[in-house]
Amino acid sequence: MKALDPRDPAGLAALLDDEERAVATAVRQFCSEWVDPAVAEWFERGEIPDIRGLAKGLGALGVLGMHLEGYGCAGMSATQYGVACLELEASDSGVRSLVSVQGSLAMFAIHRWGSEEQKREWLPRLAAGEAIGCFGLTEPDVGSDPGSMRTRARRDGDDWVLDGRKMWITNGSVADVAVVWARTEEGVRGFVVPTDSEGFSAPSIKHKLSLRASVTSELVLDGVRLPADAVLPEAAGLSGPLACLNEARYGIVWGAMGAARSALHAAQTYAGERTQFGRPISAFQLTQQKLADMYLEYTKGVLFAIHLGRRKDAGVLTPEQVSMGKLNNVREALEICRTARTILGANGISLEFPVIRHMTNLESVLTYEGTSEMHTLVVGQAVTGHAAFR
Ligand SMILES: Cc1cc2nc3c(=O)[nH]c(=O)nc-3n(C[C@H](O)[C@H](O)[C@H](O)COP(=O)(O)OP(=O)(O)OC[C@H]3O[C@@H](n4cnc5c(N)ncnc54)[C@H](O)[C@@H]3O)c2cc1C
């Protein structure tokens, strides 16, 4: 009988096929060369010094828009995309966020709702990481309730003129193109906004204590004039941005488990090496209970992610199921990180170890792409038939 792998006691690796495992290996190798040696310093400094180089590296790896077909995208399965998200977030949620926003929000919006010209203009460059994209939905006064958005687009002759502000926008100040959602006379529409447009600016948001290895910005739209063909022709109403968010949330279901795995492995290693009262702390029952519970929740989370990935590949995944996955996996990943932090004692608060970085990152992941409360209400509505949003 094969010996149990102490890093994968439930044998989860056996649930992936050869191609999925190959994606995991390639992304892990990329991250161990490009991200892991530097990410604690990026986090501490609150910046990624060569984000364009990183984007190009991720493009060459093939993970930008990897689940989209054509236009230079890799055309991989949803499960392969999920596996890549897990490995990226095992390094840092900020790097996974860069990839999610680029692929699942900006590129997906153009791929799903864009014109042929918009696709040809932007998707190949975004897939290669030669251009960076962002997605502007949230506003200073509007988060969970995007139907109340204030950013407006009005017609002026054939042109569109955009006015408003977006807040908490990942990749904003480094983006070449922004997909911006605005209220029009015909309802909410999406616009492809080159960031060198006059009247557009994207100041960085400072003082974050979470996702510090990720660019987060405000978008200021001050009379931004766009040609008639800047609108995404196929998206009308809130279903446009919501479909994009559903894509990104799916990646988070997997990604959160990557952060959890990294924290769990750090705690496991530390517990084996740290001696108190003459024994490794891993020999104490209380530590073992923590590690056992962490492995149980991690295993359940990965099983859930694989299940949802298989459903997405089969074309039967529903938004409510994605909400269940995001709600559960982010919550449990955060709990795993918090428990891991206690196992490391004082070292648990140090950036010398990945645990506190993952823990604080997950506080953002808990909130973005729909807060845990919003996903609870989505699941609540699915199981009771009553909407309790207002
Ligand atoms: C690091 C980071 C990156 C982000 N990147 C992007 C991005 O790229 N693009 C983008 O558009 N947005 C982005 N966001 C914004 C994110 O999606 C929003 O923060 C999120 O949707 C929540 O909105 P809010 O912060 O305005 O909170 P609010 O909506 O004001 O909610 C505050 C609290 O009230 C609760 N609440 C609200 N309504 C209800 C209700 N009906 N019932 C019960 N509880 C309720 C919420 O769950 C939450 O706990 C990012 C956020 C962060 C932190």
The ligand as an SDF file (V2000), in Angstrom:
LIG
                    3D

 53 58  0  0  0  0  0  0  0  0999 V2000
   -8.8140   44.9960   -2.4140 C   0  0  0  0  0  0  0  0  0  0  0  0
  -10.1010   45.1790   -3.1360 C   0  0  0  0  0  0  0  0  0  0  0  0
  -10.1470   45.0950   -4.5150 C   0  0  0  0  0  0  0  0  0  0  0  0
  -11.3560   45.3170   -5.2050 C   0  0  0  0  0  0  0  0  0  0  0  0
  -11.3790   45.2690   -6.5850 N   0  0  0  0  0  0  0  0  0  0  0  0
  -12.5160   45.6650   -7.2510 C   0  0  0  0  0  0  0  0  0  0  0  0
  -12.5120   45.7800   -8.6830 C   0  0  0  0  0  0  0  0  0  0  0  0
  -11.5220   45.4580   -9.3550 O   0  0  0  0  0  0  0  0  0  0  0  0
  -13.6370   46.2430   -9.2860 N   0  0  0  0  0  0  0  0  0  0  0  0
  -14.7550   46.6090   -8.5950 C   0  0  0  0  0  0  0  0  0  0  0  0
  -15.7330   47.0310   -9.2090 O   0  0  0  0  0  0  0  0  0  0  0  0
  -14.7860   46.4870   -7.2300 N   0  0  0  0  0  0  0  0  0  0  0  0
  -13.6970   46.0360   -6.5460 C   0  0  0  0  0  0  0  0  0  0  0  0
  -13.7030   45.9440   -5.1710 N   0  0  0  0  0  0  0  0  0  0  0  0
  -14.8910   46.3800   -4.4410 C   0  0  0  0  0  0  0  0  0  0  0  0
  -15.7090   45.2560   -3.8390 C   0  0  0  0  0  0  0  0  0  0  0  0
  -16.3190   44.4900   -4.8260 O   0  0  0  0  0  0  0  0  0  0  0  0
  -16.7010   45.8960   -2.8610 C   0  0  0  0  0  0  0  0  0  0  0  0
  -15.9420   46.3360   -1.7470 O   0  0  0  0  0  0  0  0  0  0  0  0
  -17.8070   44.9530   -2.4060 C   0  0  0  0  0  0  0  0  0  0  0  0
  -18.7090   44.7280   -3.4500 O   0  0  0  0  0  0  0  0  0  0  0  0
  -18.5740   45.4790   -1.1820 C   0  0  0  0  0  0  0  0  0  0  0  0
  -18.9620   46.7920   -1.3800 O   0  0  0  0  0  0  0  0  0  0  0  0
  -18.6470   47.9060   -0.2530 P   0  0  0  0  0  0  0  0  0  0  0  0
  -17.2390   47.7750    0.1500 O   0  0  0  0  0  0  0  0  0  0  0  0
  -19.1240   49.1880   -0.7850 O   0  0  0  0  0  0  0  0  0  0  0  0
  -19.5050   47.4590    0.9950 O   0  0  0  0  0  0  0  0  0  0  0  0
  -21.0760   47.7740    1.2530 P   0  0  0  0  0  0  0  0  0  0  0  0
  -21.8930   47.3160    0.0950 O   0  0  0  0  0  0  0  0  0  0  0  0
  -21.2310   49.1740    1.7050 O   0  0  0  0  0  0  0  0  0  0  0  0
  -21.3520   46.7990    2.4790 O   0  0  0  0  0  0  0  0  0  0  0  0
  -20.8900   47.0620    3.8110 C   0  0  0  0  0  0  0  0  0  0  0  0
  -21.3920   45.9370    4.7040 C   0  0  0  0  0  0  0  0  0  0  0  0
  -22.8310   45.9000    4.6920 O   0  0  0  0  0  0  0  0  0  0  0  0
  -23.2630   44.6140    4.2850 C   0  0  0  0  0  0  0  0  0  0  0  0
  -24.5200   44.7340    3.5340 N   0  0  0  0  0  0  0  0  0  0  0  0
  -24.7780   45.5140    2.4550 C   0  0  0  0  0  0  0  0  0  0  0  0
  -26.0380   45.3010    2.0340 N   0  0  0  0  0  0  0  0  0  0  0  0
  -26.5800   44.3510    2.8400 C   0  0  0  0  0  0  0  0  0  0  0  0
  -27.8530   43.6820    2.9140 C   0  0  0  0  0  0  0  0  0  0  0  0
  -28.8280   43.9330    2.0200 N   0  0  0  0  0  0  0  0  0  0  0  0
  -28.0230   42.7660    3.8810 N   0  0  0  0  0  0  0  0  0  0  0  0
  -27.0420   42.4640    4.7520 C   0  0  0  0  0  0  0  0  0  0  0  0
  -25.8270   43.0530    4.7430 N   0  0  0  0  0  0  0  0  0  0  0  0
  -25.6050   43.9890    3.8070 C   0  0  0  0  0  0  0  0  0  0  0  0
  -22.1400   44.0620    3.4350 C   0  0  0  0  0  0  0  0  0  0  0  0
  -22.1850   42.6510    3.3250 O   0  0  0  0  0  0  0  0  0  0  0  0
  -20.9310   44.5610    4.2210 C   0  0  0  0  0  0  0  0  0  0  0  0
  -20.7120   43.7150    5.3190 O   0  0  0  0  0  0  0  0  0  0  0  0
  -12.5320   45.6420   -4.4640 C   0  0  0  0  0  0  0  0  0  0  0  0
  -12.4770   45.6750   -3.0740 C   0  0  0  0  0  0  0  0  0  0  0  0
  -11.2910   45.4510   -2.4070 C   0  0  0  0  0  0  0  0  0  0  0  0
  -11.2640   45.5170   -0.9040 C   0  0  0  0  0  0  0  0  0  0  0  0
  1  2  1  0
  2  3  1  0
  2 52  2  0
  3  4  2  0
  4  5  1  0
  4 50  1  0
  5  6  2  0
  6  7  1  0
  6 13  1  0
  7  8  2  0
  7  9  1  0
  9 10  1  0
 10 11  2  0
 10 12  1  0
 12 13  2  0
 13 14  1  0
 14 15  1  0
 14 50  1  0
 15 16  1  0
 16 17  1  0
 16 18  1  0
 18 19  1  0
 18 20  1  0
 20 21  1  0
 20 22  1  0
 22 23  1  0
 23 24  1  0
 24 25  2  0
 24 26  1  0
 24 27  1  0
 27 28  1  0
 28 29  2  0
 28 30  1  0
 28 31  1  0
 31 32  1  0
 32 33  1  0
 33 34  1  0
 33 48  1  0
 34 35  1  0
 35 36  1  0
 35 46  1  0
 36 37  1  0
 36 45  1  0
 37 38  2  0
 38 39  1  0
 39 40  1  0
 39 45  2  0
 40 41  1  0
 40 42  2  0
 42 43  1  0
 43 44  2  0
 44 45  1  0
 46 47  1  0
 46 48  1  0
 48 49  1  0
 50 51  2  0
 51 52  1  0
 52 53  1  0
M  END
$$$$
